Amino acid sequence: MASPRTPFEAVLHAARDVTKLDCALDAEMLGTALLGSVYAIAEEDRNSAVRAFVGDFLSATSRRRTAAATTIRTVFAALVPDAAGAASVKPGAQAPSWSGQLGKVRLTGSYAYGDVYGDQTSYLATFAYDDSAAGGPEHAVVALVDHNIGITKDVFVGGPAERILGQVREMCAGDALTWFREEDPARLRGEVARHLDITDELGDLPDEGSLATDRTLVGARLALLPRPAPTAVVGDEPEPLSSAERDRLVRSFLASPEAARFGLPEVPEADLASLHFCLSLVLDHSATFSDPDPMRWSPAVSGLFLLDWVHRRAVLDMDDAAMLPRVVRSWAAYASRLRGLPAEATTQTDTSIEEMVPEFVRLYTTGERRSPATAAVAQLIADGVDPNDPAALDAWIESNRQRLDDDPA
């Protein structure tokens, strides 16, 4: 029985035919796919894990002299030039004719496209080798940024670039709910890299797509673009809206035709507390996004709010539950008008919210998505205890201690 391979020997075996490839792009695609397995299984800081693996691989294989070994070392060094030992890697005597073209590309175009709601933006950059015969065809790097979950959700490298760009242009031209534009290369790099940094820290990667396999090559191509101008200290969180700003937003909204259409400015005095509580929830939810914008509402954002977030984070009474869908429908319509979205987008969001109401009511009734903390507060209120009364709270905890201790949550 053959002895188990080390990870480095497994890579050398997988790359045994690398010298038979036709061009540098094919070799870089093989290299990024091999490193994708390292990226996928890393438990944290995946990009650093790939860099460390390449450094260790280069060290462990420094005495290998076969053409395949020296070539895959050159490929890895080109893909991850900041890995330990990468700078000293040189092509071997038997290096394929395309070895000198590894990583030798120039930007030929940069673009962005997405949905009018602002849920997702895709960034597309095209690159050509200095020597297309040895390097390979012009190719495209595409990165999908999901603004609702705050990550680069997928990346893809493929070609020919002209075909991919043409398909994107055609798709956007035929859909009134999408847009397309040329993009500043520095902004493209900044937006994709900023969200990739978050993706790299995920415990579980998105299931579909080519994120893991193409991540290293995408990173190498991004590094060739201009750096974005610094706009804030790295790690700074967006400033939340001040109380005065929130109040101004609410007043402007309540004076809008959208609020009037749903009868919100004329709600009975007994319902005013519920109205303002629901509005506070709308603003609180918007503040949870990595790029907070209280005017960014869509079918997807509405679903995240009505069918998930509000059940985990808020305790609603029956008046609140009755009021909330009206508030969301009117706020979403108000936000759509201010952003100048097409009428079709406004209608689509409103229809989606209306269709969500039965499921919202069911989730409110069952409480199945409440967090333990929210469920505890809901139980307090149901038992007639004021959560802001320390004495009453202590008495309730004492009287329910046995049940609380037995509760697995």
DRENDO-1510 file (C-alpha; in Angstrom, 1 decimal, always signed):
<recs>
REC; n; res; u; v; w
REC; 1; MET; +0.0; +0.0; +0.0 .
REC; 2; ALA; +1.4; +3.4; -1.0 .
REC; 3; SER; +2.2; +5.7; +1.9 .
REC; 4; PRO; -0.1; +8.6; +2.4 .
REC; 5; ARG; +0.9; +11.7; +0.5 .
REC; 6; THR; +1.7; +15.0; +2.3 .
REC; 7; PRO; -0.4; +17.9; +1.1 .
REC; 8; PHE; +2.6; +19.1; -0.9 .
REC; 9; GLU; +3.1; +15.8; -2.6 .
REC; 10; ALA; -0.6; +15.7; -3.4 .
REC; 11; VAL; -0.3; +19.1; -5.1 .
REC; 12; LEU; +2.7; +17.9; -7.1 .
REC; 13; HIS; +0.8; +14.9; -8.2 .
REC; 14; ALA; -2.2; +17.0; -9.3 .
REC; 15; ALA; +0.1; +19.3; -11.2 .
REC; 16; ARG; +2.1; +16.6; -12.9 .
REC; 17; ASP; +0.9; +17.7; -16.4 .
REC; 18; VAL; +1.3; +21.4; -15.9 .
REC; 19; THR; +4.0; +21.7; -18.5 .
REC; 20; LYS; +1.6; +20.3; -21.1 .
REC; 21; LEU; -0.7; +23.2; -20.8 .
REC; 22; ASP; -1.0; +25.6; -23.8 .
REC; 23; CYS; -0.6; +29.0; -22.1 .
REC; 24; ALA; +0.0; +30.9; -18.9 .
REC; 25; LEU; -3.7; +31.5; -18.3 .
REC; 26; ASP; -4.4; +27.7; -18.3 .
REC; 27; ALA; -1.5; +27.3; -15.8 .
REC; 28; GLU; -2.8; +30.1; -13.6 .
REC; 29; MET; -6.3; +28.6; -13.7 .
REC; 30; LEU; -4.8; +25.2; -12.6 .
REC; 31; GLY; -2.8; +26.9; -9.8 .
REC; 32; THR; -5.8; +28.8; -8.4 .
REC; 33; ALA; -8.0; +25.7; -8.5 .
REC; 34; LEU; -5.3; +23.8; -6.5 .
REC; 35; LEU; -5.1; +26.5; -3.9 .
REC; 36; GLY; -8.9; +26.7; -3.8 .
REC; 37; SER; -8.9; +23.6; -1.7 .
REC; 38; VAL; -6.7; +25.3; +0.9 .
REC; 39; TYR; -8.9; +28.3; +0.9 .
REC; 40; ALA; -12.1; +26.2; +1.2 .
REC; 41; ILE; -11.0; +24.2; +4.3 .
REC; 42; ALA; -9.3; +27.0; +6.2 .
REC; 43; GLU; -11.2; +27.8; +9.4 .
REC; 44; GLU; -10.3; +31.5; +9.5 .
REC; 45; ASP; -8.4; +34.2; +7.6 .
REC; 46; ARG; -8.6; +32.0; +4.5 .
REC; 47; ASN; -6.4; +34.3; +2.3 .
REC; 48; SER; -3.6; +34.2; +4.9 .
REC; 49; ALA; -4.0; +30.5; +5.0 .
REC; 50; VAL; -3.4; +30.2; +1.3 .
REC; 51; ARG; -0.4; +32.6; +1.5 .
REC; 52; ALA; +1.1; +30.5; +4.4 .
REC; 53; PHE; +0.5; +27.2; +2.4 .
REC; 54; VAL; +2.3; +28.6; -0.6 .
REC; 55; GLY; +5.3; +29.7; +1.5 .
REC; 56; ASP; +5.5; +26.3; +3.1 .
REC; 57; PHE; +5.1; +24.6; -0.3 .
REC; 58; LEU; +7.9; +26.6; -1.8 .
REC; 59; SER; +10.1; +25.7; +1.1 .
REC; 60; ALA; +9.3; +22.0; +1.1 .
REC; 61; THR; +9.8; +21.7; -2.7 .
REC; 62; SER; +12.9; +23.8; -3.1 .
REC; 63; ARG; +15.0; +20.8; -4.1 .
REC; 64; ARG; +12.6; +19.3; -6.6 .
REC; 65; ARG; +14.0; +19.5; -10.0 .
REC; 66; THR; +11.4; +18.0; -12.3 .
REC; 67; ALA; +9.9; +20.2; -14.9 .
REC; 68; ALA; +6.4; +19.9; -13.4 .
REC; 69; ALA; +7.6; +20.8; -9.8 .
REC; 70; THR; +9.6; +23.8; -10.9 .
REC; 71; THR; +6.8; +25.0; -13.1 .
REC; 72; ILE; +4.0; +24.8; -10.5 .
REC; 73; ARG; +6.4; +26.5; -8.1 .
REC; 74; THR; +6.6; +29.4; -10.6 .
REC; 75; VAL; +2.8; +29.4; -11.0 .
REC; 76; PHE; +2.2; +29.6; -7.2 .
REC; 77; ALA; +4.9; +32.4; -6.9 .
REC; 78; ALA; +3.1; +34.4; -9.6 .
REC; 79; LEU; -0.3; +33.9; -8.0 .
REC; 80; VAL; +0.8; +34.7; -4.4 .
REC; 81; PRO; +3.9; +37.0; -4.8 .
REC; 82; ASP; +3.8; +38.0; -1.1 .
REC; 83; ALA; +4.2; +34.4; +0.1 .
REC; 84; ALA; +7.5; +33.6; +1.9 .
REC; 85; GLY; +10.1; +32.7; -0.7 .
REC; 86; ALA; +8.0; +33.7; -3.7 .
REC; 87; ALA; +10.4; +36.4; -4.8 .
REC; 88; SER; +13.3; +34.0; -5.2 .
REC; 89; VAL; +11.5; +31.5; -7.3 .
REC; 90; LYS; +12.9; +31.3; -10.9 .
REC; 91; PRO; +11.6; +29.2; -13.9 .
REC; 92; GLY; +13.5; +26.0; -14.3 .
REC; 93; ALA; +15.7; +25.1; -17.3 .
REC; 94; GLN; +12.8; +23.0; -18.7 .
REC; 95; ALA; +10.2; +25.7; -18.2 .
REC; 96; PRO; +7.4; +25.9; -20.8 .
REC; 97; SER; +7.6; +28.8; -23.2 .
REC; 98; TRP; +4.7; +30.5; -21.5 .
REC; 99; SER; +6.3; +30.7; -18.1 .
REC; 100; GLY; +7.5; +34.3; -18.7 .
REC; 101; GLN; +3.9; +35.4; -19.2 .
REC; 102; LEU; +2.6; +34.3; -15.8 .
REC; 103; GLY; +0.9; +37.4; -14.2 .
REC; 104; LYS; +2.1; +39.6; -17.1 .
REC; 105; VAL; -1.3; +41.2; -17.9 .
REC; 106; ARG; -2.6; +44.7; -18.3 .
REC; 107; LEU; -6.1; +46.0; -17.6 .
REC; 108; THR; -8.2; +46.5; -20.8 .
REC; 109; GLY; -11.5; +47.6; -19.2 .
REC; 110; SER; -13.4; +47.9; -15.9 .
REC; 111; TYR; -17.2; +47.9; -15.4 .
REC; 112; ALA; -19.9; +47.6; -12.9 .
REC; 113; TYR; -23.5; +46.4; -13.2 .
REC; 114; GLY; -26.3; +45.5; -10.8 .
REC; 115; ASP; -29.9; +45.8; -9.8 .
REC; 116; VAL; -31.6; +49.1; -9.4 .
REC; 117; TYR; -32.5; +48.3; -5.8 .
REC; 118; GLY; -28.8; +48.1; -4.7 .
REC; 119; ASP; -29.0; +44.5; -3.4 .
REC; 120; GLN; -26.1; +43.3; -5.5 .
REC; 121; THR; -23.3; +44.8; -7.6 .
REC; 122; SER; -21.1; +42.9; -10.0 .
REC; 123; TYR; -17.7; +44.2; -10.9 .
REC; 124; LEU; -16.1; +43.1; -14.1 .
REC; 125; ALA; -12.5; +43.7; -15.2 .
REC; 126; THR; -10.9; +42.5; -18.4 .
REC; 127; PHE; -7.2; +41.7; -18.8 .
REC; 128; ALA; -4.9; +40.9; -21.7 .
REC; 129; TYR; -1.4; +39.3; -21.6 .
REC; 130; ASP; +1.6; +41.2; -23.0 .
REC; 131; ASP; +2.1; +38.2; -25.3 .
REC; 132; SER; -1.3; +36.7; -26.1 .
REC; 133; ALA; +0.2; +33.8; -28.0 .
REC; 134; ALA; +2.1; +32.5; -24.9 .
REC; 135; GLY; +0.0; +34.1; -22.2 .
REC; 136; GLY; -3.5; +33.3; -23.5 .
REC; 137; PRO; -6.7; +35.1; -24.5 .
REC; 138; GLU; -8.1; +38.3; -23.0 .
REC; 139; HIS; -10.1; +37.2; -20.0 .
REC; 140; ALA; -12.6; +38.6; -17.6 .
REC; 141; VAL; -12.6; +38.7; -13.8 .
REC; 142; VAL; -16.1; +39.0; -12.3 .
REC; 143; ALA; -16.9; +39.6; -8.6 .
REC; 144; LEU; -20.4; +39.7; -7.2 .
REC; 145; VAL; -20.8; +41.9; -4.1 .
REC; 146; ASP; -24.0; +41.2; -2.0 .
REC; 147; HIS; -24.8; +44.4; -0.1 .
REC; 148; ASN; -27.5; +42.7; +2.0 .
REC; 149; ILE; -25.0; +40.2; +3.6 .
REC; 150; GLY; -22.0; +42.5; +3.2 .
REC; 151; ILE; -19.6; +40.0; +1.4 .
REC; 152; THR; -18.2; +39.3; -2.0 .
REC; 153; LYS; -20.5; +36.4; -2.7 .
REC; 154; ASP; -18.8; +34.9; -5.7 .
REC; 155; VAL; -15.9; +35.4; -8.1 .
REC; 156; PHE; -15.2; +34.1; -11.5 .
REC; 157; VAL; -12.4; +34.1; -14.1 .
REC; 158; GLY; -13.2; +33.2; -17.7 .
REC; 159; GLY; -13.1; +34.1; -21.3 .
REC; 160; PRO; -13.1; +35.2; -23.9 .
REC; 161; ALA; -13.6; +38.6; -22.3 .
REC; 162; GLU; -15.4; +40.1; -25.3 .
REC; 163; ARG; -18.1; +37.4; -25.1 .
REC; 164; ILE; -18.6; +37.8; -21.4 .
REC; 165; LEU; -18.8; +41.5; -21.6 .
REC; 166; GLY; -21.2; +41.3; -24.5 .
REC; 167; GLN; -23.5; +39.0; -22.6 .
REC; 168; VAL; -23.5; +41.4; -19.7 .
REC; 169; ARG; -24.3; +44.4; -21.8 .
REC; 170; GLU; -27.1; +42.6; -23.6 .
REC; 171; MET; -28.6; +41.4; -20.3 .
REC; 172; CYS; -28.6; +44.8; -18.7 .
REC; 173; ALA; -30.0; +46.5; -21.9 .
REC; 174; GLY; -32.9; +44.2; -21.9 .
REC; 175; ASP; -33.9; +44.6; -18.2 .
REC; 176; ALA; -35.2; +47.9; -16.9 .
REC; 177; LEU; -34.3; +46.8; -13.3 .
REC; 178; THR; -30.6; +46.5; -14.0 .
REC; 179; TRP; -27.9; +49.1; -14.8 .
REC; 180; PHE; -24.4; +49.0; -16.4 .
REC; 181; ARG; -21.6; +51.5; -16.4 .
REC; 182; GLU; -17.8; +51.8; -16.9 .
REC; 183; GLU; -16.2; +51.8; -13.5 .
REC; 184; ASP; -13.1; +53.4; -12.0 .
REC; 185; PRO; -10.5; +50.7; -11.6 .
REC; 186; ALA; -9.5; +51.9; -8.1 .
REC; 187; ARG; -13.0; +51.9; -6.9 .
REC; 188; LEU; -13.5; +48.4; -8.4 .
REC; 189; ARG; -10.5; +47.1; -6.5 .
REC; 190; GLY; -11.5; +48.8; -3.3 .
REC; 191; GLU; -15.1; +47.6; -3.3 .
REC; 192; VAL; -14.3; +44.0; -4.2 .
REC; 193; ALA; -11.3; +43.7; -1.9 .
REC; 194; ARG; -13.2; +45.3; +1.0 .
REC; 195; HIS; -16.0; +42.8; +0.8 .
REC; 196; LEU; -13.6; +39.9; +0.0 .
REC; 197; ASP; -11.8; +40.6; +3.3 .
REC; 198; ILE; -15.1; +39.8; +5.1 .
REC; 199; THR; -15.7; +36.7; +2.9 .
REC; 200; ASP; -12.2; +35.4; +3.9 .
REC; 201; GLU; -13.3; +35.3; +7.5 .
REC; 202; LEU; -16.5; +33.4; +7.0 .
REC; 203; GLY; -16.8; +30.1; +8.8 .
REC; 204; ASP; -18.9; +28.7; +6.0 .
REC; 205; LEU; -18.6; +29.8; +2.4 .
REC; 206; PRO; -21.5; +30.3; +0.0 .
REC; 207; ASP; -22.3; +26.9; -1.5 .
REC; 208; GLU; -22.5; +27.7; -5.2 .
REC; 209; GLY; -20.1; +29.3; -7.7 .
REC; 210; SER; -16.4; +29.4; -8.1 .
REC; 211; LEU; -15.4; +31.5; -5.1 .
REC; 212; ALA; -12.9; +29.1; -3.6 .
REC; 213; THR; -11.3; +27.9; -6.9 .
REC; 214; ASP; -10.9; +31.3; -8.4 .
REC; 215; ARG; -10.2; +33.4; -5.3 .
REC; 216; THR; -6.4; +33.4; -5.5 .
REC; 217; LEU; -6.3; +34.4; -9.2 .
REC; 218; VAL; -8.9; +37.2; -8.6 .
REC; 219; GLY; -6.7; +38.5; -5.8 .
REC; 220; ALA; -3.7; +38.5; -8.0 .
REC; 221; ARG; -5.5; +40.5; -10.7 .
REC; 222; LEU; -7.0; +43.0; -8.2 .
REC; 223; ALA; -3.5; +43.7; -6.9 .
REC; 224; LEU; -2.6; +45.0; -10.4 .
REC; 225; LEU; -5.2; +47.7; -10.2 .
REC; 226; PRO; -4.7; +51.2; -8.7 .
REC; 227; ARG; -5.2; +51.4; -5.0 .
REC; 228; PRO; -8.3; +53.3; -3.9 .
REC; 229; ALA; -7.8; +56.6; -2.2 .
REC; 230; PRO; -8.2; +56.2; +1.6 .
REC; 231; THR; -11.5; +57.5; +2.8 .
REC; 232; ALA; -11.5; +56.3; +6.4 .
REC; 233; VAL; -9.4; +54.5; +8.9 .
REC; 234; VAL; -9.5; +50.8; +8.2 .
REC; 235; GLY; -11.9; +49.1; +10.6 .
REC; 236; ASP; -14.0; +52.2; +11.2 .
REC; 237; GLU; -17.7; +51.5; +11.4 .
REC; 238; PRO; -20.2; +53.8; +9.6 .
REC; 239; GLU; -21.5; +56.5; +11.8 .
REC; 240; PRO; -25.1; +55.7; +12.9 .
REC; 241; LEU; -27.8; +58.3; +12.2 .
REC; 242; SER; -28.1; +60.8; +15.1 .
REC; 243; SER; -31.4; +61.2; +16.9 .
REC; 244; ALA; -31.9; +64.5; +15.2 .
REC; 245; GLU; -31.3; +62.9; +11.7 .
REC; 246; ARG; -33.7; +60.1; +12.5 .
REC; 247; ASP; -36.4; +62.6; +13.6 .
REC; 248; ARG; -35.9; +64.6; +10.4 .
REC; 249; LEU; -36.3; +61.5; +8.3 .
REC; 250; VAL; -39.5; +60.4; +10.2 .
REC; 251; ARG; -41.0; +63.9; +9.9 .
REC; 252; SER; -40.2; +64.0; +6.2 .
REC; 253; PHE; -41.7; +60.6; +5.6 .
REC; 254; LEU; -44.9; +61.3; +7.5 .
REC; 255; ALA; -45.4; +64.4; +5.4 .
REC; 256; SER; -45.0; +62.3; +2.2 .
REC; 257; PRO; -47.8; +61.2; -0.2 .
REC; 258; GLU; -46.7; +57.6; +0.4 .
REC; 259; ALA; -47.5; +57.9; +4.1 .
REC; 260; ALA; -50.8; +59.6; +3.4 .
REC; 261; ARG; -51.8; +56.8; +0.9 .
REC; 262; PHE; -51.6; +54.3; +3.8 .
REC; 263; GLY; -53.3; +56.7; +6.3 .
REC; 264; LEU; -50.3; +57.0; +8.6 .
REC; 265; PRO; -50.5; +60.7; +9.4 .
REC; 266; GLU; -54.1; +60.2; +10.6 .
REC; 267; VAL; -53.7; +57.1; +12.8 .
REC; 268; PRO; -55.6; +57.3; +16.1 .
REC; 269; GLU; -53.7; +58.6; +19.1 .
REC; 270; ALA; -53.8; +55.1; +20.6 .
REC; 271; ASP; -51.8; +53.8; +17.6 .
REC; 272; LEU; -49.1; +56.5; +17.6 .
REC; 273; ALA; -46.8; +54.6; +19.8 .
REC; 274; SER; -47.0; +51.6; +17.5 .
REC; 275; LEU; -46.4; +53.8; +14.5 .
REC; 276; HIS; -43.2; +55.4; +15.8 .
REC; 277; PHE; -42.0; +52.0; +17.2 .
REC; 278; CYS; -42.4; +50.5; +13.7 .
REC; 279; LEU; -40.5; +53.4; +12.2 .
REC; 280; SER; -37.7; +53.0; +14.6 .
REC; 281; LEU; -37.5; +49.3; +13.7 .
REC; 282; VAL; -37.2; +50.3; +10.0 .
REC; 283; LEU; -34.3; +52.6; +10.7 .
REC; 284; ASP; -32.7; +50.2; +13.1 .
REC; 285; HIS; -32.7; +47.4; +10.5 .
REC; 286; SER; -31.2; +49.7; +7.9 .
REC; 287; ALA; -28.3; +50.4; +10.3 .
REC; 288; THR; -27.4; +46.7; +10.4 .
REC; 289; PHE; -26.0; +46.6; +6.9 .
REC; 290; SER; -22.3; +47.1; +6.2 .
REC; 291; ASP; -23.3; +50.1; +3.9 .
REC; 292; PRO; -26.3; +51.4; +5.8 .
REC; 293; ASP; -28.9; +53.4; +3.8 .
REC; 294; PRO; -32.4; +53.8; +5.2 .
REC; 295; MET; -33.6; +54.5; +1.6 .
REC; 296; ARG; -32.4; +51.1; +0.2 .
REC; 297; TRP; -35.5; +48.9; +0.2 .
REC; 298; SER; -36.2; +46.0; -2.2 .
REC; 299; PRO; -38.1; +42.7; -2.2 .
REC; 300; ALA; -35.0; +41.1; -0.7 .
REC; 301; VAL; -34.5; +43.7; +2.0 .
REC; 302; SER; -38.2; +43.6; +2.9 .
REC; 303; GLY; -38.0; +39.9; +3.3 .
REC; 304; LEU; -34.9; +40.0; +5.5 .
REC; 305; PHE; -36.8; +42.5; +7.7 .
REC; 306; LEU; -40.3; +41.1; +7.9 .
REC; 307; LEU; -39.5; +37.4; +7.8 .
REC; 308; ASP; -36.3; +37.3; +9.9 .
REC; 309; TRP; -34.8; +40.3; +11.6 .
REC; 310; VAL; -37.8; +41.7; +13.3 .
REC; 311; HIS; -38.7; +38.4; +14.8 .
REC; 312; ARG; -35.2; +37.9; +16.2 .
REC; 313; ARG; -34.7; +41.4; +17.4 .
REC; 314; ALA; -38.0; +43.0; +18.5 .
REC; 315; VAL; -40.9; +42.2; +20.7 .
REC; 316; LEU; -44.2; +43.2; +19.0 .
REC; 317; ASP; -47.6; +43.4; +20.5 .
REC; 318; MET; -50.7; +42.9; +18.4 .
REC; 319; ASP; -51.0; +46.6; +17.5 .
REC; 320; ASP; -47.3; +46.6; +16.4 .
REC; 321; ALA; -47.8; +43.5; +14.3 .
REC; 322; ALA; -50.9; +45.1; +12.6 .
REC; 323; MET; -49.1; +48.3; +11.9 .
REC; 324; LEU; -45.7; +47.1; +10.7 .
REC; 325; PRO; -46.6; +45.9; +7.1 .
REC; 326; ARG; -48.4; +49.2; +6.4 .
REC; 327; VAL; -45.3; +51.1; +7.6 .
REC; 328; VAL; -42.9; +49.0; +5.5 .
REC; 329; ARG; -45.0; +49.3; +2.4 .
REC; 330; SER; -45.3; +53.0; +2.7 .
REC; 331; TRP; -41.6; +53.5; +3.6 .
REC; 332; ALA; -40.4; +51.3; +0.7 .
REC; 333; ALA; -42.6; +53.4; -1.7 .
REC; 334; TYR; -41.3; +56.6; -0.2 .
REC; 335; ALA; -37.7; +55.4; -0.5 .
REC; 336; SER; -38.2; +54.3; -4.1 .
REC; 337; ARG; -39.5; +57.7; -5.1 .
REC; 338; LEU; -36.6; +59.5; -3.5 .
REC; 339; ARG; -34.1; +57.3; -5.2 .
REC; 340; GLY; -35.8; +57.7; -8.5 .
REC; 341; LEU; -36.4; +54.0; -9.1 .
REC; 342; PRO; -38.5; +52.9; -12.0 .
REC; 343; ALA; -42.2; +52.4; -11.4 .
REC; 344; GLU; -41.8; +48.7; -12.1 .
REC; 345; ALA; -39.3; +48.4; -9.2 .
REC; 346; THR; -41.6; +50.2; -6.8 .
REC; 347; THR; -44.6; +48.0; -7.8 .
REC; 348; GLN; -42.5; +44.9; -7.5 .
REC; 349; THR; -41.4; +45.7; -4.0 .
REC; 350; ASP; -44.9; +46.6; -2.9 .
REC; 351; THR; -46.3; +43.4; -4.3 .
REC; 352; SER; -43.6; +41.3; -2.6 .
REC; 353; ILE; -44.3; +42.9; +0.8 .
REC; 354; GLU; -48.1; +42.3; +0.4 .
REC; 355; GLU; -47.4; +38.6; -0.4 .
REC; 356; MET; -45.1; +38.4; +2.7 .
REC; 357; VAL; -47.8; +39.5; +5.1 .
REC; 358; PRO; -49.4; +36.0; +5.7 .
REC; 359; GLU; -46.0; +34.5; +6.5 .
REC; 360; PHE; -45.1; +37.5; +8.7 .
REC; 361; VAL; -48.3; +37.0; +10.7 .
REC; 362; ARG; -47.6; +33.2; +11.0 .
REC; 363; LEU; -44.1; +33.9; +12.3 .
REC; 364; TYR; -45.4; +36.5; +14.7 .
REC; 365; THR; -48.0; +34.0; +16.0 .
REC; 366; THR; -45.7; +31.1; +16.4 .
REC; 367; GLY; -42.7; +33.0; +17.7 .
REC; 368; GLU; -40.5; +30.3; +16.1 .
REC; 369; ARG; -37.8; +32.8; +15.0 .
REC; 370; ARG; -37.5; +34.6; +18.2 .
REC; 371; SER; -34.0; +34.7; +19.7 .
REC; 372; PRO; -33.7; +33.5; +23.3 .
REC; 373; ALA; -33.4; +37.1; +24.6 .
REC; 374; THR; -36.5; +38.2; +22.6 .
REC; 375; ALA; -38.5; +35.2; +23.7 .
REC; 376; ALA; -37.6; +36.0; +27.3 .
REC; 377; VAL; -38.8; +39.6; +27.0 .
REC; 378; ALA; -41.9; +38.5; +25.3 .
REC; 379; GLN; -42.7; +36.1; +28.1 .
REC; 380; LEU; -42.1; +38.9; +30.6 .
REC; 381; ILE; -44.6; +41.1; +28.9 .
REC; 382; ALA; -47.1; +38.3; +28.6 .
REC; 383; ASP; -46.8; +37.7; +32.3 .
REC; 384; GLY; -47.5; +41.4; +33.0 .
REC; 385; VAL; -44.0; +42.3; +34.1 .
REC; 386; ASP; -42.4; +45.6; +33.2 .
REC; 387; PRO; -38.8; +44.8; +31.9 .
REC; 388; ASN; -37.8; +48.3; +33.1 .
REC; 389; ASP; -38.8; +47.6; +36.7 .
REC; 390; PRO; -35.8; +45.9; +38.4 .
REC; 391; ALA; -37.7; +44.8; +41.4 .
REC; 392; ALA; -40.5; +43.2; +39.3 .
REC; 393; LEU; -37.8; +41.7; +37.0 .
REC; 394; ASP; -36.0; +40.1; +40.0 .
REC; 395; ALA; -39.2; +38.7; +41.4 .
REC; 396; TRP; -40.2; +37.2; +38.0 .
REC; 397; ILE; -36.7; +35.6; +37.6 .
REC; 398; GLU; -36.9; +34.1; +41.1 .
REC; 399; SER; -40.3; +32.7; +40.6 .
REC; 400; ASN; -39.3; +31.2; +37.2 .
REC; 401; ARG; -35.8; +30.1; +38.2 .
REC; 402; GLN; -36.5; +26.3; +37.8 .
REC; 403; ARG; -38.0; +26.7; +34.4 .
REC; 404; LEU; -35.2; +29.1; +33.2 .
REC; 405; ASP; -32.6; +26.6; +34.5 .
REC; 406; ASP; -34.2; +23.8; +32.6 .
REC; 407; ASP; -34.5; +25.8; +29.4 .
REC; 408; PRO; -31.8; +24.6; +26.9 .
REC; 409; ALA; -31.8; +28.0; +25.2 .
</recs>
